[in-house]
Amino acid sequence: MQNPLKKTLFALYVLVIVCMAAATVVEKYSGTDFVRSNVYGAWWFSLLWAVLTAAGVVYFLRHRCKSWSGIALHLSFVVILAGAFVTHVSSERGTVHLRQGAYISTCVMYDSHNQPHDVQMPFQMRLDRFDVQYHEGTDAAEDYVSQFTIIDHGKQYSGKVSMNRIFRYGAMRFYQSSYDNDMLGASVSFNSDPIGIPLTYTGYALLFISLVYMLFDPHGAYRKLLRLSHLKKGLMMMALLFALGSGSAQAHVLPKESADRFGRLMVLHNSRICPLQTFAIDFTKNLYGKASYNGYSPEQVLTGWMFYADDWMQEPMLRLKGAEMRDRLQLPEYVPVSQFFNSAMGGYTLGPYVQEYYGGNHDAFHSQVAAIDNKIQLIMELRSGSLLKLFPYTNKGKTTWFAPTDDLPNAMDREHQQFVRSICLLLGDCALASDYMQMDAVVGKMLKYQQKNGGASMPSDRRVAAERIYNRIPFATILFMLCLAMGIISFLYAIIRMCREDNGASNGGTDADPVLKKRSKRLHLTFFGVSYAVLLLSFCALTYCEYLRWTISGTLPMTNGYETMLFVAWLVQLLALVCGVRLRLLVALGFLMSGFFLLVSHIGQMDPQIKHTMPVLNSPLLSVHVSIIMMGFAMLSFTFISGLTALLLRLVSRTAQPKMVQLQQLSLVFLYPALAALGIGIFIGAIWANVSWGEYWGWDPKEVWALITFMIYAIPLHARSVAQLHRPTAFHLFMTLAFMTLVMTYFGVNYFLGGMHSYA
């Protein structure tokens, strides 16, 4: 009876995974409402989970598990699913649209099929005030705050909600949702789930405790694994760690020193105050695809376009990425702006194509034309001065930064207005007259003006210094080349050494020359020492890069794809350094995996620009959620590369079985804490979501694929139930393929499926 039950349980488990994966793809094409109603909210999906849970409980009881951590862990899933079911059938959620001063007694509530209905509330609500709080001196929102009053049976209760701050009234929890364009109204969502949330949180607590205890249980499988003689030394530190151009004539430019001084001015760019150097880098990258041009610094490029635009119009600086535009217009990869201005052909030659693009023709050619048109418009805006928001003005405690062409406030005195209007013209005169000493003096006056009038919006000297250092050093580019080069060399060396050891063992070791053996050992120690030192140096450089981004942004650098890739690379190198002292293969694997992560961040469509964090992401829970999950991803990457190594050994060596067994045990050493980190991270994210918008599980594609990844990687830990994974070849093949779910979770959702998590 047990064997059919096991097969049924496994089939249900796989069916749930397949249904969830398919639902995320269907959602992309049919919409979120469709899958919420027809999949996640459907009776058959709840029944499928219920049958899987029941079959799992029966199988678990018959299996007679004696591990307290195993019992608690599986019980936690039952409690979490029970809480989710109670939430599904009994919770109430809706939205109240408030207008300032108006008494509102109705709300919109949603049924189990996500259909809205108008409902009378048992009390009235009145919006007293709505505010958008901005980062000082910028138009980047820091928080959205609604202050309201609840009138219940003649009594008034004041409430306040903002992003990541909820208000409780009885069993109801209120959350900031949205606001009206005129700033006189706001929508506040609410959720009433007095039983489901406590029950689910109880399951979360039990899950956290059992996952951590699983790693420290003296009678558990993980501790038994660590007692293996060739793994015992060094790996115990993991538990502690877990707890803890083209050629052309020379363009007219400013001297490098004068351009550098100009780059030290502050400017409002990307909704934050930063050195003009940062703006110059982004400007140059936008046009040319690189941070410099023909040996000129980005500051020289920027000032060249500002003061010597006629010369720079002839520079082949615009990069045409798409082959369609190059082929159709017979153009090289880099062209000058003047290429697109021809009086004999009617002026702006791209004009007709741009009109066709905005008329609805979005094929590859027209999309590439629109991209080049945007670059040209950027140049025109720079030449007009509208991009150069260099001049702060503080009035009534609020600082606003202006460009010379902006409409200046009437409250600004005439002297200040004259300074703002004329100072850039004076700079241009100095540049054309090659009077660089006078120009440096004018830049000095502008910097003093900023310091005097910028108020609290001016970044600290420490932050400015950090940003200028960060701008000068392309950390990701340097480190990915270093790590991949060292990784390939170290990995090939390790494979060759393993094969030689296997051949020596197969010959009985009789032909081993003691002198050669000693020399080989010395070479191995030297190679390992150099590799370890280089990895340590790379880790220090990456740590410094993370520190600089943290200092510049003021928040943990884990809020977008670029930053999380850097963080995963950092974690991989940390793990390799900690565990590589005894397991030297991990140094090579650490180089390879961190190099690949850094390469992805370098060549992918990720944006390394530093920006203010979105208000909803400004939460300590988010930082914990992301960092723990990234730790899990880093450890799972080791299981992937261990699997590849084992499969490669099997192809090149006839006696690879012992090494494959060791690599299998090594993968399991990483798999246990990785799964614990993934589980804890996922459900901390659920708590954050409940605090932020009142829904601890919303079946967002990223949530679903994280759960799928967790469920897939949990299979090898049930080796007694899945006997096939005892065999090293099957195990390593499974771990290699399982890594694709992690890739889908991180990249597939971000760049294919979309969803609420796609900004990260």
Secondary structure, DSSP 8 states (H G I E B T S, - for coil): -HHHHHHHHHHHHHHHHHHHHHHHHHHHHH-HHHHIIIIITSHHHHHHHHHHHHHHHHHHHHHT---HHHHHHHHHHHHHHHHHHHHHHH-EEEEEEEEBT-EEEEEEEE-TT--EEEEEEEEEEEEEEEEEEE-TTSS-EEEEEEEEEEEETTEEEEEEEETTB-EEETTEEEEEEEE-TTSSEEEEEEEE-TTHHHHHHHHHHHHHHHHHHHHH-TTSHHHHHHTSHHHHHHHHHHHHHHH------------HHHHHHHTTSEEEETTEEEEHHHHHHHHHHHHHSSS-BTTB-HHHHHHHHHH-HHHHTTS--EE---HHHHHHHT--SEE-GGGGEEGGGTEETTHHHHHHHHTT--SHHHHHHHHHHHHHHHHHHHHHTTT---EEEEETTEEEEE-TTS---TTS-HHHHHHHHHHHHHHHHHHHTT-HHHHHHHHHHHHHHHHHH-GGGS--HHHHHHHHHHHH--HHHHHHHHHHHHHHHHHHHHHHHHHHHHHHHHTTTTT--HHHHHHHHHHHHHHHHHHHHHHHHHHHHHHHHHHHHHHHHSS-S-SSHHHHHHHHHHHHHHHHHHHTTT-THHHHHHHHHHHHHHHHHHHSS---------GGG--HHHHHHHHHHHHHHHHHHHHHHHHHHHHHHHHH-TT-HHHHHHHHHHHHHHHHHHHHHHHHHHHHHHHHHHHHHS-S----HHHHHHHHHHHHHHGGG-TTT-GGGGSHHHHHHHHHHHHHHHHIIIIIIIIII--GGGG-
